[in-house]
C-alpha cells in the first residue's frame, strides 16, 4: 500500500498536503497523526504537525481486482464491471462461467458471502474503503433467474387474489425469496411472507382481507451475503 | 485447487504468510488441508461456520468443473 508523511503547521494542512501527494480523494486515505503541532516559546522549541497518510483501495477497484485475481488463479479471464446501486455495489462478471454458476446459483451466493466477509476483514485492516454490501452476478445468471421468479410470482399473486387462498411457493434460497418479496412489494391486495426453516424455507403468497389493505405488511429480507443475515 | 484456497484464505486473514494448504488426491477426490495462524481461525470459520461453509461451496464449484469432489479440512 502506498503511504506518505507530511509536516505542516496544523494537522488539517498536513492532511491537505497528503491528498496532493497521494493523488487520491481524502475519503480514500487513512490518516495517522504521528505528532500534534506544538507551539514553541517565542518561535523556539515548537514543532509542526506530522501526519502519515495511507491510500486505501476504493471498494469498486478492490472487488474488481479480487474477482479477476480469483479467476486468474484458475486460468480464466474474467471481465468485471462494478456499478453503485442505491444501497449496494452491484458486480457483474462476464466470461465463460456457466460451470461456476450451475443450476441452483448456490456457488454464486457462497462466493458473494466470501467476498463480503473478505471485504469486511480488509476494511478492518484499513485496506479497503468501507461501504455497501457487494452483490455478484456471473453471466447474468441472477438477472435471468430473477426475471423468471418475478414472472412466476406475478402469476401466483393473480391466482391467490382470484381464489382468496394463500399459495406457498417451493423452498428457495434467501436471495431468491428476497427477489419474490420485491417483485410483489407493490402488488395491490397481496402480501408475502417467508415461512418454515432452512433449507425448506419458502415464500407464501397470500391475499389480504380488504381491511388489511391499507397497511399491507411488508417483509424485507437481507440479500445473501449480508454482513448479518437475520435469518 | 490448492492455489484457489490459498488465494481466498490469504485475502481473508490477518496473517497471510502463515497460511498453508496441503493437497492430496485420490482418483477424483481432492482433500485440502488448510492451516492458518491461531488468531485467524475465527476468520476462516466465521459465525456458525458460515465462512467455512461458503468457502467449501466455492471450492466445489471450481472442482466440479473437472468432475472432482473436494473436501476441505481446517486444522489447528
Interface residues (C-beta under 8 A of the other chain):
Chain A: X66 X69 X70 X73 X74 X99 X100 X102 X106 X107 X109 X110 X111 X113 X114 X117 X118 X121 X122 X125
Chain B: X3 X4 X7 X8 X11 X12 X13 X14 X43 X46 X50 X51 X53 X54 X55 X57 X58 X60 X61 X62 X64 X65
